[in-house]
Amino acid sequence: MTIAFIILFWLAAFMIFWANIGYPVSILLLGKIIKRTNKKNYDYTPTVTIMIVAHNEEKVIKDKLENVIKVKYPKDKLRILVSSDNSTDKTNEIVRKFIKKNPDFDIKLYEVKKRMGKTNAQNEAAKTVTSEILVMTDANAMLDKNVVRELVSSFDKNVSYVTGRLIYSNNKDSLTSKTENTYWDLDTKIRDIESRIQTITAGNGAIYACKTKEYYNFKPIKCHDSSMPLYYALKKKRAIANHNAIAYEKAGENDKDEFKRKIRMSRTIIQAILPSIRILNFFKYKWFTYFYIGHRTLRYSLWINHIIAFVTNIILSFMQPLYLCLLIPQLVIYLLAICKPLLRTNNKIINFCSYYCMTILAQLIGAIKTILGLNKPFWEKAESTR
């Protein structure tokens, strides 16, 4: 029995290590060894629809529309579509007024009658799109003027999906936003290397694009961020990143908002650990197999690996002094995370411990809600990101 606990402990510890340190380091090294680049074709100017999904976004929707009409792209090839997910505030009214005041732009409002979340709103509105490329963006994400030009330049016959780069505009405003920005900067570097070598494992919801004819109606509980790159990769198509296509958004400015966001992101976490057994076929999917297992499978299983490592460590600490020594750092990290609100300090180590533990707890809650069937395809937005 002791041997079984030892195996479980070290296996869980290794997977935690690889998800947080091993995989990022290996990818950064790969990026230095493999010097591939993604070609761009700025002469390619297909028809484009920019879809904005909104639910009760009266605070930001006018600014968003003002931002989108300033995007540099041939006006005769650009359409703007607002998919309002059963908004009950003044969102629809603001959009209609904006359309009337800007008749020179092709802007449409699609009203979803029953609120079923962002993905459903995209599915419904996408059926009305006839342009070649569909660009999707959030209502609270402000776009760089060259964003469409950059996104479409990355498409070719093998590329079906292109994600842009999200920059947090308030990355220095609070400890929460600073920590999220640090994590996101590293993840952006990893995605860039995955993209250059073969294909990314996930995008971001603030700004991305796909070929309209290859759009797929995912179930409302899923989100395009994680579902689209996987879907295309399994079809032997490429999903890549063009980090010159930039969107600006506010990160959550407090732990409460960020915690809620991470729980929402974990609503399909159990299935996402290994959504298809085909991913394991390295001979067919090559680098994508390595990317997905390292970047997604192990990261999405952090919650269960932390539980296994902690429980087995407690049991083994009564048997061997080595494991008591290994248990102490775990206890210190968890205690620092719990005590952060009481300590009221800007210490980077304490803040990191708190942020990391918050992420693991959010995963656990997401997994429990999935098991209990409590997850919903829609959520209340974080006000500090508006």
C-alpha positions as CSV (number, residue, x, y, z in Angstrom):
1,M,0.0,0.0,0.0
2,T,2.9,2.4,0.8
3,I,4.3,1.9,-2.6
4,A,1.0,2.7,-4.2
5,F,0.8,6.0,-2.3
6,I,4.4,6.8,-3.2
7,I,3.7,6.2,-6.9
8,L,0.5,8.3,-6.8
9,F,2.3,11.2,-5.0
10,W,5.3,11.4,-7.3
11,L,3.1,11.0,-10.4
12,A,0.8,13.8,-9.3
13,A,3.8,15.9,-8.3
14,F,5.4,15.4,-11.7
15,M,2.3,16.4,-13.6
16,I,1.9,19.5,-11.5
17,F,5.6,20.4,-12.2
18,W,5.3,19.7,-15.9
19,A,2.1,21.7,-16.3
20,N,3.6,24.8,-14.5
21,I,7.3,24.6,-15.3
22,G,8.3,21.7,-17.5
23,Y,6.0,22.3,-20.5
24,P,6.5,26.1,-20.7
25,V,10.3,25.7,-20.5
26,S,10.3,22.9,-23.1
27,I,8.2,25.1,-25.5
28,L,10.5,28.1,-25.0
29,L,13.5,25.9,-25.9
30,L,11.6,24.5,-28.9
31,G,11.0,28.0,-30.1
32,K,14.7,28.6,-30.2
33,I,15.4,25.4,-32.0
34,I,12.6,25.4,-34.6
35,K,12.6,28.7,-36.5
36,R,9.5,28.3,-38.6
37,T,7.3,31.4,-39.3
38,N,3.8,31.9,-40.5
39,K,3.5,33.7,-43.8
40,K,1.2,36.7,-44.3
41,N,-0.5,37.9,-47.4
42,Y,-1.6,41.5,-47.1
43,D,-3.0,41.5,-50.7
44,Y,-5.7,39.1,-49.5
45,T,-8.8,41.2,-48.9
46,P,-11.9,38.9,-48.5
47,T,-15.3,40.1,-47.4
48,V,-15.3,40.2,-43.6
49,T,-18.1,40.4,-40.9
50,I,-17.1,41.5,-37.5
51,M,-19.5,39.9,-35.0
52,I,-19.9,41.5,-31.5
53,V,-21.8,39.4,-29.0
54,A,-23.5,41.5,-26.3
55,H,-25.7,40.8,-23.3
56,N,-26.7,44.0,-21.4
57,E,-23.7,45.9,-22.5
58,E,-25.2,49.4,-22.4
59,K,-22.1,50.7,-20.6
60,V,-19.7,49.8,-23.4
61,I,-21.6,49.0,-26.7
62,K,-21.5,52.5,-28.1
63,D,-17.7,52.8,-27.5
64,K,-17.3,49.4,-29.0
65,L,-19.2,50.4,-32.2
66,E,-17.2,53.7,-32.4
67,N,-14.1,51.6,-32.1
68,V,-15.0,49.1,-34.8
69,I,-16.0,51.6,-37.5
70,K,-12.5,53.0,-37.2
71,V,-10.9,49.7,-38.2
72,K,-8.8,50.1,-41.4
73,Y,-10.3,47.8,-44.0
74,P,-12.1,48.4,-47.3
75,K,-15.5,49.6,-46.3
76,D,-17.3,47.8,-49.2
77,K,-15.9,44.5,-47.9
78,L,-16.6,45.1,-44.2
79,R,-19.9,44.3,-42.3
80,I,-20.6,44.7,-38.6
81,L,-23.1,42.4,-36.9
82,V,-24.2,42.8,-33.3
83,S,-25.6,39.6,-31.8
84,S,-27.6,40.7,-28.8
85,D,-28.1,37.8,-26.4
86,N,-31.6,38.7,-25.2
87,S,-30.4,42.0,-23.8
88,T,-32.9,43.6,-21.4
89,D,-31.2,46.9,-20.9
90,K,-30.6,49.7,-23.4
91,T,-28.1,47.7,-25.5
92,N,-30.4,47.2,-28.5
93,E,-31.7,50.7,-28.4
94,I,-28.2,52.1,-28.5
95,V,-27.2,49.9,-31.4
96,R,-30.3,50.9,-33.4
97,K,-29.5,54.6,-32.8
98,F,-25.9,54.1,-33.8
99,I,-27.0,52.3,-37.1
100,K,-29.2,55.3,-38.0
101,K,-26.5,57.8,-37.3
102,N,-23.9,55.9,-39.4
103,P,-25.7,54.9,-42.6
104,D,-22.4,54.7,-44.5
105,F,-21.5,51.5,-42.6
106,D,-23.1,48.1,-43.1
107,I,-24.2,47.4,-39.5
108,K,-26.9,44.9,-38.5
109,L,-28.5,44.0,-35.2
110,Y,-29.4,40.4,-34.6
111,E,-31.7,39.8,-31.5
112,V,-31.5,36.5,-29.8
113,K,-35.0,35.8,-28.3
114,K,-33.9,33.3,-25.6
115,R,-30.8,33.8,-23.7
116,M,-28.6,30.7,-23.9
117,G,-25.1,32.3,-23.7
118,K,-22.4,33.6,-25.9
119,T,-21.8,30.5,-28.1
120,N,-25.5,30.1,-28.9
121,A,-25.7,33.8,-29.8
122,Q,-22.8,33.3,-32.1
123,N,-24.4,30.2,-33.6
124,E,-27.6,31.9,-34.4
125,A,-26.1,35.1,-35.8
126,A,-23.5,33.1,-37.9
127,K,-26.3,31.7,-40.0
128,T,-27.0,35.2,-41.4
129,V,-23.3,35.8,-42.3
130,T,-22.4,35.5,-46.0
131,S,-18.9,37.0,-45.9
132,E,-15.8,34.9,-46.4
133,I,-14.2,35.6,-43.0
134,L,-16.0,35.9,-39.7
135,V,-14.2,37.9,-37.0
136,M,-15.6,37.6,-33.5
137,T,-14.9,40.0,-30.6
138,D,-16.3,40.8,-27.2
139,A,-18.2,44.0,-26.4
140,N,-15.7,45.2,-23.9
141,A,-12.6,44.6,-26.1
142,M,-11.3,47.6,-28.0
143,L,-9.6,46.8,-31.3
144,D,-6.4,48.1,-32.8
145,K,-7.2,49.8,-36.2
146,N,-5.2,47.2,-38.1
147,V,-6.7,44.1,-36.4
148,V,-8.8,42.9,-39.4
149,R,-6.0,43.4,-41.9
150,E,-3.7,41.4,-39.7
151,L,-6.2,38.5,-39.1
152,V,-7.1,38.0,-42.7
153,S,-3.5,38.2,-43.8
154,S,-2.8,34.9,-41.9
155,F,-5.4,32.8,-43.7
156,D,-4.5,30.3,-46.4
157,K,-5.9,27.0,-47.6
158,N,-4.7,25.2,-44.5
159,V,-5.4,27.9,-41.9
160,S,-9.0,27.8,-40.7
161,Y,-8.7,29.9,-37.5
162,V,-6.6,32.9,-36.4
163,T,-6.5,34.3,-32.9
164,G,-5.2,37.8,-32.1
165,R,-3.4,39.1,-29.1
166,L,-5.2,40.3,-26.0
167,I,-3.5,43.1,-24.1
168,Y,-4.7,44.1,-20.6
169,S,-5.1,47.8,-20.6
170,N,-5.1,47.9,-16.7
171,N,-2.2,45.6,-16.2
172,K,-0.7,47.8,-13.4
173,D,-3.8,48.9,-11.7
174,S,-4.1,46.2,-9.0
175,L,-2.4,43.1,-7.8
176,T,-5.0,40.9,-9.4
177,S,-4.6,42.5,-12.8
178,K,-0.8,42.5,-12.5
179,T,-0.7,38.8,-11.8
180,E,-3.2,37.9,-14.5
181,N,-1.1,40.0,-17.0
182,T,2.1,38.1,-16.0
183,Y,0.4,34.8,-16.6
184,W,-1.1,36.0,-19.9
185,D,2.3,37.3,-21.2
186,L,3.8,33.8,-20.7
187,D,0.8,32.1,-22.3
188,T,1.0,34.4,-25.3
189,K,4.6,33.5,-25.8
190,I,3.7,29.8,-25.7
191,R,0.9,30.2,-28.2
192,D,3.1,32.1,-30.5
193,I,5.6,29.2,-30.6
194,E,2.9,26.5,-30.9
195,S,1.5,28.5,-33.8
196,R,4.7,28.8,-35.6
197,I,5.5,25.1,-35.2
198,Q,2.1,23.7,-36.1
199,T,-1.1,24.8,-34.3
200,I,-2.4,26.4,-31.1
201,T,-4.4,24.6,-28.5
202,A,-6.7,27.5,-27.5
203,G,-7.4,31.1,-28.6
204,N,-8.9,34.0,-26.7
205,G,-12.5,35.3,-26.9
206,A,-11.5,39.0,-27.2
207,I,-10.5,38.7,-30.9
208,Y,-10.3,35.8,-33.3
209,A,-11.5,34.8,-36.8
210,C,-12.5,31.8,-38.8
211,K,-13.5,30.9,-42.4
212,T,-17.3,31.4,-42.4
213,K,-17.8,28.2,-44.5
214,E,-16.0,26.2,-41.8
215,Y,-17.8,27.6,-38.8
216,Y,-19.2,24.9,-36.6
217,N,-22.2,25.1,-34.3
218,F,-20.8,24.1,-30.9
219,K,-23.1,23.3,-28.0
220,P,-23.9,26.4,-26.0
221,I,-22.1,25.1,-22.9
222,K,-18.8,25.2,-24.9
223,C,-16.8,28.3,-25.8
224,H,-14.9,29.0,-29.0
225,D,-11.7,29.8,-27.1
226,S,-11.0,26.2,-26.4
227,S,-13.3,24.4,-28.8
228,M,-12.4,25.9,-32.2
229,P,-8.6,25.3,-32.3
230,L,-9.2,21.7,-31.2
231,Y,-12.0,21.2,-33.7
232,Y,-9.8,22.4,-36.6
233,A,-6.7,20.6,-35.4
234,L,-8.5,17.2,-35.4
235,K,-9.6,18.0,-39.0
236,K,-5.9,18.4,-39.9
237,K,-6.4,22.2,-40.3
238,R,-4.3,24.8,-38.6
239,A,-5.4,27.2,-35.9
240,I,-2.7,29.9,-35.5
241,A,-2.0,33.1,-33.7
242,N,-1.2,36.5,-35.2
243,H,-0.2,38.6,-32.3
244,N,-0.1,41.8,-34.4
245,A,-3.9,41.6,-34.4
246,I,-4.4,43.3,-31.1
247,A,-7.4,43.8,-28.8
248,Y,-7.4,45.7,-25.5
249,E,-9.4,44.7,-22.5
250,K,-9.5,45.2,-18.8
251,A,-8.4,42.3,-16.6
252,G,-10.5,41.7,-13.4
253,E,-9.4,44.2,-10.9
254,N,-10.3,42.2,-7.8
255,D,-10.0,38.6,-6.7
256,K,-13.8,38.2,-6.6
257,D,-14.3,39.0,-10.3
258,E,-11.2,37.0,-11.4
259,F,-12.4,34.0,-9.3
260,K,-15.8,34.1,-10.9
261,R,-14.2,34.3,-14.4
262,K,-12.0,31.3,-13.7
263,I,-14.9,29.2,-12.5
264,R,-16.8,30.1,-15.7
265,M,-13.8,29.1,-17.7
266,S,-13.8,25.7,-15.9
267,R,-17.3,24.8,-16.8
268,T,-16.2,22.0,-19.2
269,I,-12.9,21.3,-17.5
270,I,-13.5,17.5,-17.1
271,Q,-14.3,16.9,-20.7
272,A,-11.4,19.2,-21.8
273,I,-8.8,17.1,-20.1
274,L,-9.0,14.7,-23.0
275,P,-12.0,15.6,-25.3
276,S,-11.0,13.0,-27.9
277,I,-8.9,9.9,-27.7
278,R,-7.6,10.8,-31.2
279,I,-5.4,13.5,-29.7
280,L,-3.1,10.8,-28.4
281,N,-2.3,9.7,-32.0
282,F,1.1,11.4,-32.3
283,F,1.8,9.8,-35.7
284,K,-1.2,11.6,-37.1
285,Y,-1.3,14.9,-35.2
286,K,2.4,15.2,-34.4
287,W,3.3,18.3,-32.4
288,F,-0.4,19.0,-31.6
289,T,-0.4,15.9,-29.4
290,Y,2.5,17.2,-27.4
291,F,1.0,20.7,-27.2
292,Y,-2.4,19.6,-26.1
293,I,-1.2,17.2,-23.4
294,G,1.3,19.7,-22.0
295,H,-0.7,22.9,-22.4
296,R,-4.3,21.6,-21.8
297,T,-4.6,18.1,-20.4
298,L,-2.1,18.6,-17.5
299,R,-3.2,22.2,-16.8
300,Y,-6.9,21.2,-16.7
301,S,-6.1,18.3,-14.3
302,L,-4.2,20.5,-11.8
303,W,-7.1,20.4,-9.4
304,I,-7.2,16.6,-9.1
305,N,-3.4,16.3,-9.1
306,H,-3.1,18.8,-6.2
307,I,-5.7,16.8,-4.2
308,I,-3.9,13.5,-4.9
309,A,-0.5,15.1,-4.0
310,F,-1.8,16.6,-0.8
311,V,-3.7,13.6,0.5
312,T,-1.0,11.1,-0.3
313,N,1.6,13.5,1.1
314,I,-0.3,13.6,4.4
315,I,-0.5,9.8,4.6
316,L,3.2,9.3,3.7
317,S,4.3,12.0,6.2
318,F,3.4,9.6,9.0
319,M,5.6,6.9,7.5
320,Q,8.7,8.6,6.3
321,P,10.4,11.9,7.4
322,L,11.1,12.9,3.7
323,Y,7.4,13.3,3.1
324,L,6.9,15.4,6.2
325,C,9.5,17.8,4.8
326,L,7.6,17.8,1.5
327,L,4.3,18.5,3.2
328,I,5.5,21.6,5.0
329,P,5.9,23.7,1.8
330,Q,2.4,22.7,0.6
331,L,0.9,23.8,4.0
332,V,2.8,27.1,3.9
333,I,1.6,27.9,0.4
334,Y,-2.1,27.1,1.2
335,L,-1.9,29.0,4.5
336,L,-0.4,32.1,2.8
337,A,-3.2,31.9,0.2
338,I,-5.9,31.7,2.9
339,C,-4.3,34.5,5.0
340,K,-3.7,36.9,2.2
341,P,-6.8,39.0,2.9
342,L,-5.8,39.3,6.6
343,L,-2.1,40.1,5.8
344,R,-3.0,43.0,3.5
345,T,0.4,43.0,1.9
346,N,1.7,43.6,-1.6
347,N,4.3,40.9,-1.3
348,K,4.7,39.2,-4.7
349,I,5.2,35.7,-3.3
350,I,2.1,35.9,-1.2
351,N,0.1,37.3,-4.0
352,F,1.3,34.6,-6.4
353,C,0.4,31.8,-3.9
354,S,-3.0,33.3,-3.5
355,Y,-3.6,33.7,-7.2
356,Y,-2.4,30.2,-8.0
357,C,-4.5,28.6,-5.3
358,M,-7.5,30.7,-6.4
359,T,-7.0,29.2,-9.9
360,I,-6.9,25.6,-8.6
361,L,-10.0,26.2,-6.4
362,A,-11.9,27.6,-9.4
363,Q,-11.0,24.5,-11.4
364,L,-12.2,22.3,-8.5
365,I,-15.5,24.2,-8.3
366,G,-15.9,24.0,-12.1
367,A,-15.4,20.2,-12.0
368,I,-17.8,19.7,-9.1
369,K,-20.5,21.8,-10.9
370,T,-19.9,19.8,-14.0
371,I,-20.4,16.5,-12.2
372,L,-23.6,17.9,-10.5
373,G,-24.9,19.3,-13.8
374,L,-25.0,22.8,-12.4
375,N,-23.0,24.6,-15.1
376,K,-24.8,27.1,-17.3
377,P,-23.9,28.3,-20.8
378,F,-24.2,32.0,-19.7
379,W,-22.8,34.0,-16.8
380,E,-22.9,37.4,-15.2
381,K,-20.1,39.6,-16.5
382,A,-17.4,41.0,-14.2
383,E,-18.2,44.6,-13.8
384,S,-14.5,45.5,-13.1
385,T,-13.7,44.6,-16.7
386,R,-16.1,47.2,-18.1
